[in-house]
Amino acid sequence: MIKKIIIFIILVLAVIGTISLVNGESIGEFQLGEDVQIFQTCNNCTYCNFTRVMGLNNRTILSNLIGNVDDTYFYYNIDGLNFSDVGEYSYCYKCGNTVESSTGCLEFEITYTGGDLTLEMSLLYLGSIIFLIFLFVVIILLATQLPSSDTQDEQGAIVQINTLKHLRPILYSIDWLVVLAMLFLLSNITIAYLPTSMFGGLFFSLFTILFWVTIICVPMYWIWIFTNIFKDKEYKRMMERGVGLNSQYM
């Protein structure tokens, strides 16, 4: 009788020793909106179920999921519609057989891109931002070098219509679009790769406000530019006919 008990204990310990589960804190990152496959591997397990899937603030999303099995690989595919926000998620499992079981929890992350920020992508984003800043500064410097008004004499009378002055507001409007591009790029980078969406939301809100301002104001701004160009053509014809013009009346 004692021999049988000893043999039984040895067999139980042997079975327990053969149960090996995946260790680790995270199974990786997944893209927002895509399905997520949670999994666990176990040797000599007859079952492996996922007891709970938790979202942000440990809110339960799903529970009591029966894992599908492929040899020693147990898994369950979760519809991407269950994950509405980016952030850290987790799931708990219970795997074992008729003799022994093991439990634990693992984490995974939902991001906008489904991957980490690589060196190549970092260089690309950094180069794009530097280029936009460089373009902004060059346009500003070029605009400040252009004349802002017509050529006048000491009494303030216009002696020559300067058409280059119309390039200044055009360059300023282009610079405005460059600022929008920078805000859009920054908002997407910060939303995609920062752990919190606070800065990304701020940049995107600024972009959204300025975008709608652009939609409303830029067409009016360009109408004003072309109106001034048309007026200058009329003033130039008047000057060619000998009509004197004073800048304070224009």
C-alpha positions, 0 to 999 in steps of 0.5 A: 500500500505504501509503495502504491502511494509513493508511486502515485506521488512520484507520478503526480510530481512528474506530471506537475513538472511537465506543465510549463507555461509561457512566462513574461509580462507582455505578449506584445502590441496590437493595432487599434481596430484589429483582432487580438489573439491572446494565447498560452502554451502548455505541455500536457495540459488538457484545458486552457481557458481565459478567465478574464480580459481587462481593459483600462482601469481593470475594467472587465471586457470579456470573461470565461473564454474557452481556449482553442487548442493546437497541440500545446498552443491554446488561443482565443481571437478577440474581435478588435471592436472590443478595444476602443481606446489605446493603452494597456490591457491584460488577460488572465488564464487557467491552464492544467489537467486533472492533476494540477492547474496553473493561473496567471495574467499577461499584458498586451498593448493597443496602439495606433500603429501596432508597433514600436517607434523604430530608428528609421521612423524616428529619423523620418519624422525628425527629418520631416519636422526639421524640414518644415521648420527650415521651410517656415524660416526661409519663407519668413526671411524671404518675405521680409526682404520683399517690399511692403509698399509702393515706391514714394517720393518725399511728399508721399506721392507714389512714383512707381507701383511695386508688384513684388509687395503682393508676394509678401501676403502670398508667402505668409499664407504659405507659411500658415499652411506649413504651420498646419502641416507641422501641427498635423505631423506632431499630433499624429506622432504624439497620438501614435507613440506617447503613452498618453493622448494628452499632448496628441489631443492638444496638438490635434485640437489646435490643428482642427481649430486652425484648419477651420479658420483656414477654410474660412479666412484663407479664401477671403485673404486670397480674394483681398490679395487679388483685389489689390493686384487688380487695383494696382493695375488700375492705378498703374494705368492712371499713372501712365495717363499722368494722374498723380496718386498719393499713398494715403488715399490708396 
